[in-house]
Amino acid sequence: MQSMSQYMPAICRTGIKLCSAGFILFSSHLYADISPLSQSQLLSPTDEYVYSANQGAHNLSAYRINQENGELIQLTGSPYKTGEFPVSVKVSPDRRFVYVTNQGSDTISGFEVDSITGQLTSITGSPFAAGHFPDAVIISPNGRFAYVTNEDDNIVRIFEVNQQSGALKLTAMTAETGKHPISIMISPNGRFAYVSNFDDNSVSSYRLDQTSGALIATGIPAKTDANPIYTTVTPNNDFLYVSNYGDVTVSAFHINPDSGALTEVVGSPFESGVRPYSVTVDATGQFVYVANWGSHDVSAFTRDVTTGVLTKVKGSPYVSDWFPYAVVTSKHSEYVYVANNGSDNISAYKINQQNGALTPQKTKAFKADLGPYALAIGKFEY
């Protein structure tokens, strides 16, 4: 058998070409049972959902969160078929639609969420053409536009969203990026967007025109450590955090509230684990979590809400399973979920609200399909 290092990606596109054979290597891991949600179990309007884009299985898993213990309950009909090699998943701001970028088939799959059962159905016209090697997808906070990074073309493509049907329509607008853009993140207030440039070791900044959807570059990209890959913005729009896959660090930047320009935080970059991949801030803005692909763990930090400085939580890092790619927190800020790409499962932790420490919620991770790569959280608020 060849070594896992031959299959694991250095960047997302490499994962398509090399990673798929590696997904079968860890099939001996133990999993917690996830029983499909019965149709008779009507969902609460405040239920939260976890969506997992499974790169190796070419599908999307959907789960409801048990708010009492963090358990993931798989929805009836899950997993749902996507295109080839899905690598990003996002939920629309109104929680009615879910979008998945399919890097292997150059498309975006769109799904509508049933407000009673939580089940997904394909949006008419899906999948939508997305350009060459689409990576991340995100929806503007006003729900009117979708943005997709294209790794080989060094651009962001911009789509109009039909807010009734969820269908995507490609516009003539694009935004130039640095070399090999991976993630795109929009500030919660909808004013600014940020793109990580993997090969340029930088983050590009844009002002978002909320009427036309255009992205207007705001200046020289901010420098990071090697190979910035995923980003997150704090709930109050003040700070941006970037995981640097080529180093063992997370870069931190203050966001100028008028221009969107980035200024590096004193002490940045902050040490994380090996090959940090995904980074997220909890809904309270107090804690930052990083999935470390190379060290198979999750780093936890407390965050100074004034300065943006990160301080490691005592006991961090926390063991995950093999090759964690994505990390997300629930909207209630109680749970953290981590997609373990190499072991085909999702780890769950409970957040200590006093200090940000994590407590595993199961001795066995929740089973996903082959190669879970990206996660998203959705919550109904009808």
C-alpha positions as CSV (number, residue, x, y, z in Angstrom):
1,M,0.0,0.0,0.0
2,Q,1.3,3.5,-0.8
3,S,1.8,6.0,1.9
4,M,-1.0,8.4,2.8
5,S,1.2,11.4,2.0
6,Q,1.0,10.4,-1.7
7,Y,-2.7,10.9,-1.7
8,M,-3.3,13.9,0.6
9,P,-3.5,17.3,-1.0
10,A,-1.3,20.3,-0.6
11,I,-4.1,22.3,-2.1
12,C,-7.7,21.6,-3.0
13,R,-7.2,21.0,-6.7
14,T,-4.4,18.4,-5.9
15,G,-7.0,16.7,-3.7
16,I,-9.1,15.9,-6.8
17,K,-6.2,14.2,-8.6
18,L,-4.5,12.5,-5.7
19,C,-6.7,12.2,-2.7
20,S,-9.5,9.9,-3.8
21,A,-7.5,6.7,-3.5
22,G,-6.6,7.6,0.1
23,F,-10.2,7.8,1.3
24,I,-10.4,4.1,1.8
25,L,-7.4,3.8,4.0
26,F,-9.1,4.4,7.4
27,S,-12.2,2.3,7.0
28,S,-11.5,0.5,10.3
29,H,-12.4,3.5,12.4
30,L,-15.4,3.2,14.8
31,Y,-18.4,5.4,14.3
32,A,-21.4,6.4,16.3
33,D,-24.7,5.3,14.9
34,I,-26.6,8.0,13.1
35,S,-30.2,7.1,12.6
36,P,-32.1,8.8,9.8
37,L,-34.7,11.3,11.0
38,S,-38.2,9.9,10.8
39,Q,-40.7,11.9,8.7
40,S,-42.9,11.9,11.8
41,Q,-40.4,13.9,13.7
42,L,-41.3,17.5,12.7
43,L,-38.5,19.9,13.1
44,S,-38.5,23.0,15.4
45,P,-38.2,26.4,13.6
46,T,-35.0,26.9,15.6
47,D,-33.3,23.6,14.7
48,E,-29.8,23.7,13.5
49,Y,-28.3,21.6,10.8
50,V,-24.8,20.5,9.8
51,Y,-24.0,19.9,6.1
52,S,-20.9,17.9,5.0
53,A,-19.6,18.0,1.5
54,N,-18.0,14.6,1.0
55,Q,-15.2,14.9,-1.5
56,G,-14.6,11.2,-2.1
57,A,-18.3,10.1,-2.3
58,H,-19.5,13.0,-4.5
59,N,-22.4,13.8,-2.2
60,L,-23.7,16.0,0.6
61,S,-24.7,14.7,4.0
62,A,-27.3,16.6,6.1
63,Y,-27.8,16.3,9.9
64,R,-29.9,17.8,12.6
65,I,-28.1,18.8,15.8
66,N,-29.5,17.4,19.0
67,Q,-29.1,20.6,21.2
68,E,-29.0,18.6,24.4
69,N,-25.8,16.6,23.6
70,G,-24.5,17.8,20.2
71,E,-25.4,14.5,18.5
72,L,-25.8,14.5,14.7
73,I,-29.1,13.0,13.5
74,Q,-28.9,12.2,9.8
75,L,-31.9,13.4,7.8
76,T,-34.1,11.1,5.7
77,G,-32.8,11.1,2.1
78,S,-29.2,12.0,3.1
79,P,-26.7,11.9,1.6
80,Y,-27.7,13.9,-1.5
81,K,-25.9,13.5,-4.8
82,T,-23.7,16.4,-5.9
83,G,-21.3,16.8,-8.8
84,E,-17.8,15.4,-8.7
85,F,-15.4,16.2,-5.8
86,P,-17.5,18.7,-3.8
87,V,-15.1,21.0,-1.8
88,S,-17.2,23.8,-0.4
89,V,-20.7,24.1,1.1
90,K,-22.6,27.3,2.2
91,V,-26.1,28.0,3.4
92,S,-28.0,31.1,2.2
93,P,-28.6,33.8,4.9
94,D,-32.3,32.9,5.1
95,R,-31.4,29.2,5.5
96,R,-33.6,28.3,2.6
97,F,-30.9,27.1,0.2
98,V,-27.7,25.2,0.3
99,Y,-24.9,25.5,-2.3
100,V,-22.0,23.1,-3.1
101,T,-19.1,23.7,-5.4
102,N,-18.1,20.6,-7.4
103,Q,-14.4,21.0,-8.3
104,G,-14.3,17.9,-10.5
105,S,-17.2,18.9,-12.7
106,D,-16.9,22.7,-12.7
107,T,-20.4,23.2,-11.3
108,I,-22.4,24.4,-8.3
109,S,-25.1,22.1,-6.9
110,G,-28.1,24.0,-5.4
111,F,-30.6,22.6,-3.0
112,E,-33.8,23.9,-1.4
113,V,-34.4,23.2,2.3
114,D,-37.8,21.9,3.4
115,S,-38.8,24.1,6.3
116,I,-40.7,21.2,8.0
117,T,-38.5,18.2,7.6
118,G,-35.2,19.8,6.7
119,Q,-34.8,17.6,3.7
120,L,-33.1,18.8,0.6
121,T,-34.4,18.9,-3.0
122,S,-32.5,20.0,-6.0
123,I,-33.1,23.5,-7.3
124,T,-34.5,23.7,-10.8
125,G,-31.6,24.2,-13.2
126,S,-29.0,22.7,-10.8
127,P,-26.1,22.1,-11.3
128,F,-25.0,25.5,-12.5
129,A,-21.8,26.1,-14.5
130,A,-19.2,27.6,-12.3
131,G,-16.0,28.0,-14.4
132,H,-12.7,26.2,-14.3
133,F,-11.9,24.5,-10.9
134,P,-14.3,26.3,-8.6
135,D,-13.3,26.2,-5.0
136,A,-15.2,28.2,-2.4
137,V,-18.7,29.5,-2.6
138,I,-20.4,32.2,-0.4
139,I,-23.7,34.0,-0.5
140,S,-23.9,37.8,0.2
141,P,-25.7,38.6,3.5
142,N,-28.5,40.2,1.6
143,G,-29.0,36.9,-0.2
144,R,-28.8,38.5,-3.7
145,F,-25.4,37.3,-4.9
146,A,-23.2,34.3,-4.9
147,Y,-19.4,34.4,-5.3
148,V,-17.1,31.6,-6.4
149,T,-13.3,31.4,-6.5
150,N,-11.7,29.8,-9.6
151,E,-8.3,28.5,-8.8
152,D,-6.8,28.3,-12.2
153,D,-8.3,31.5,-13.6
154,N,-7.3,33.7,-10.6
155,I,-10.7,35.3,-10.4
156,V,-13.9,35.4,-8.5
157,R,-17.1,34.8,-10.5
158,I,-20.2,36.5,-9.5
159,F,-23.8,35.1,-9.7
160,E,-27.2,36.6,-9.2
161,V,-29.4,34.5,-6.8
162,N,-33.1,34.2,-7.5
163,Q,-34.4,34.7,-4.0
164,Q,-37.6,32.8,-4.7
165,S,-36.2,29.7,-6.4
166,G,-32.6,29.8,-5.3
167,A,-31.4,29.5,-9.0
168,L,-28.0,31.0,-9.9
169,K,-27.4,33.2,-12.9
170,L,-23.9,34.0,-14.0
171,T,-23.2,37.7,-14.4
172,A,-20.6,39.3,-16.6
173,M,-18.8,40.6,-13.6
174,T,-15.6,39.0,-12.2
175,A,-13.0,40.2,-9.7
176,E,-9.2,39.6,-10.2
177,T,-7.4,37.9,-7.3
178,G,-3.9,36.8,-6.6
179,K,-2.5,33.5,-7.7
180,H,-4.5,30.4,-6.9
181,P,-7.4,31.8,-4.8
182,I,-8.9,29.4,-2.4
183,S,-11.5,30.9,0.0
184,I,-13.7,33.9,-0.1
185,M,-15.3,35.4,3.0
186,I,-17.7,38.3,3.3
187,S,-18.0,40.4,6.4
188,P,-21.3,39.9,8.2
189,N,-22.4,43.5,7.5
190,G,-22.0,42.7,3.8
191,R,-19.6,45.6,3.1
192,F,-16.3,43.8,2.4
193,A,-15.0,40.5,0.9
194,Y,-11.6,38.8,1.4
195,V,-9.9,36.2,-0.8
196,S,-7.0,34.0,0.3
197,N,-4.3,33.7,-2.4
198,F,-2.6,30.3,-1.8
199,D,0.5,30.9,-4.1
200,D,0.9,34.6,-3.4
201,N,0.9,34.3,0.4
202,S,-1.6,37.1,0.7
203,V,-5.2,38.1,1.2
204,S,-7.0,40.4,-1.3
205,S,-9.6,42.9,0.0
206,Y,-12.7,44.2,-1.8
207,R,-15.5,46.5,-1.2
208,L,-18.8,44.8,-2.0
209,D,-21.4,46.9,-3.9
210,Q,-24.6,45.6,-2.3
211,T,-26.7,46.9,-5.2
212,S,-24.8,45.5,-8.2
213,G,-22.9,42.7,-6.5
214,A,-19.6,44.0,-7.8
215,L,-16.3,43.5,-5.9
216,I,-14.0,46.5,-6.0
217,A,-10.4,46.0,-4.9
218,T,-9.5,48.2,-2.0
219,G,-5.7,48.2,-2.2
220,I,-2.6,46.1,-2.0
221,P,-3.2,42.5,-0.7
222,A,-2.1,41.9,2.9
223,K,0.8,39.5,3.4
224,T,0.4,36.3,5.3
225,D,2.6,33.3,6.2
226,A,3.0,30.6,3.6
227,N,-0.1,29.3,1.7
228,P,-3.1,31.0,3.3
229,I,-6.0,28.7,2.7
230,Y,-9.2,29.5,4.7
231,T,-10.4,32.6,6.4
232,T,-13.0,33.8,8.9
233,V,-14.4,37.2,10.0
234,T,-15.6,38.0,13.5
235,P,-19.3,38.6,14.1
236,N,-18.7,42.3,14.8
237,N,-16.9,42.7,11.5
238,D,-13.7,43.9,13.2
239,F,-11.1,41.2,12.6
240,L,-10.1,38.6,9.9
241,Y,-8.2,35.4,10.7
242,V,-6.4,33.3,8.1
243,S,-5.0,29.7,8.5
244,N,-1.6,29.4,6.8
245,Y,-1.4,25.8,5.5
246,G,2.3,26.1,4.5
247,D,3.3,27.1,8.1
248,V,2.0,26.3,11.6
249,T,0.3,29.7,12.0
250,V,-2.9,31.8,11.9
251,S,-2.6,35.4,10.7
252,A,-4.8,38.0,12.3
253,F,-5.8,41.4,10.8
254,H,-7.8,44.3,12.0
255,I,-10.5,45.4,9.5
256,N,-10.7,49.2,8.8
257,P,-14.5,49.9,9.2
258,D,-14.5,52.5,6.5
259,S,-12.2,51.1,3.8
260,G,-12.1,47.4,4.7
261,A,-8.2,47.5,4.6
262,L,-6.3,45.0,6.7
263,T,-3.7,45.9,9.3
264,E,-1.9,43.0,11.0
265,V,-2.6,42.5,14.7
266,V,0.4,42.9,17.1
267,G,1.9,39.4,17.7
268,S,0.5,37.9,14.5
269,P,0.9,35.3,13.1
270,F,0.0,33.0,16.1
271,E,1.2,29.5,16.4
272,S,-1.3,26.7,15.6
273,G,-0.8,23.1,14.7
274,V,0.8,21.4,11.7
275,R,-0.8,22.3,8.3
276,P,-3.6,24.4,9.7
277,Y,-6.5,24.1,7.2
278,S,-9.8,25.6,8.4
279,V,-10.4,28.4,10.9
280,T,-13.6,29.7,12.5
281,V,-14.8,32.1,15.2
282,D,-17.7,31.1,17.4
283,A,-20.9,33.2,17.3
284,T,-20.0,35.1,20.5
285,G,-16.7,36.2,19.0
286,Q,-14.8,35.1,22.0
287,F,-13.1,31.9,20.7
288,V,-11.2,30.8,17.6
289,Y,-10.8,27.2,16.5
290,V,-8.4,25.8,13.9
291,A,-8.5,22.3,12.2
292,N,-4.9,21.2,11.8
293,W,-4.6,18.8,8.9
294,G,-1.1,17.6,9.6
295,S,-1.3,17.0,13.3
296,H,-4.8,15.5,13.4
297,D,-6.1,18.0,16.0
298,V,-7.9,21.2,16.7
299,S,-6.3,24.3,18.2
300,A,-8.5,26.5,20.5
301,F,-7.8,30.2,21.3
302,T,-9.4,32.9,23.4
303,R,-9.6,36.2,21.5
304,D,-9.1,39.7,22.9
305,V,-12.1,41.4,21.4
306,T,-10.4,44.8,21.4
307,T,-7.0,43.9,20.0
308,G,-7.7,40.7,18.2
309,V,-4.8,38.9,19.9
310,L,-5.1,35.1,20.2
311,T,-4.1,33.2,23.3
312,K,-4.1,29.4,23.4
313,V,-6.7,27.7,25.6
314,K,-5.2,25.5,28.3
315,G,-5.4,21.9,27.1
316,S,-5.2,22.9,23.4
317,P,-4.8,21.3,20.9
318,Y,-7.6,18.7,21.1
319,V,-7.3,15.4,19.3
320,S,-9.5,14.9,16.3
321,D,-9.4,11.9,13.9
322,W,-7.3,11.6,10.7
323,F,-6.7,14.7,8.5
324,P,-9.3,17.2,9.7
325,Y,-10.2,19.7,7.0
326,A,-13.1,21.8,8.2
327,V,-14.2,23.2,11.5
328,V,-17.5,25.0,12.3
329,T,-19.3,26.1,15.4
330,S,-23.1,26.0,16.0
331,K,-25.0,29.2,15.9
332,H,-25.9,28.7,19.6
333,S,-22.1,28.6,20.3
334,E,-22.4,25.4,22.2
335,Y,-20.7,22.9,19.8
336,V,-17.8,22.5,17.5
337,Y,-17.8,20.1,14.6
338,V,-14.7,18.9,12.6
339,A,-14.7,17.0,9.3
340,N,-12.1,14.3,9.4
341,N,-11.3,13.7,5.7
342,G,-9.0,10.7,6.2
343,S,-11.3,8.7,8.5
344,D,-14.7,9.6,6.9
345,N,-16.3,11.0,10.0
346,I,-17.2,14.1,12.0
347,S,-16.0,14.9,15.5
348,A,-18.2,16.8,17.9
349,Y,-17.1,18.9,20.9
350,K,-18.9,21.0,23.5
351,I,-17.5,24.5,24.1
352,N,-16.8,25.6,27.7
353,Q,-18.4,29.1,27.6
354,Q,-16.0,30.4,30.3
355,N,-12.7,29.5,28.7
356,G,-13.3,28.1,25.2
357,A,-12.0,24.6,26.1
358,L,-13.4,21.7,24.2
359,T,-14.9,18.4,25.5
360,P,-15.5,15.6,23.1
361,Q,-19.2,14.6,22.9
362,K,-18.7,11.0,21.8
363,T,-16.0,8.4,22.1
364,K,-16.9,7.5,18.6
365,A,-17.1,10.1,15.8
366,F,-20.3,10.5,13.7
367,K,-20.1,8.7,10.4
368,A,-20.0,10.7,7.2
369,D,-19.4,9.4,3.7
370,L,-16.1,9.1,1.9
371,G,-13.8,12.1,2.4
372,P,-15.8,14.8,4.3
373,Y,-14.1,18.0,3.2
374,A,-16.2,21.1,4.0
375,L,-18.9,21.8,6.6
376,A,-21.6,24.4,7.0
377,I,-24.1,25.2,9.7
378,G,-27.7,26.2,9.0
379,K,-30.5,27.3,11.3
380,F,-34.2,27.9,10.4
381,E,-35.5,31.3,11.5
382,Y,-38.8,31.5,9.7
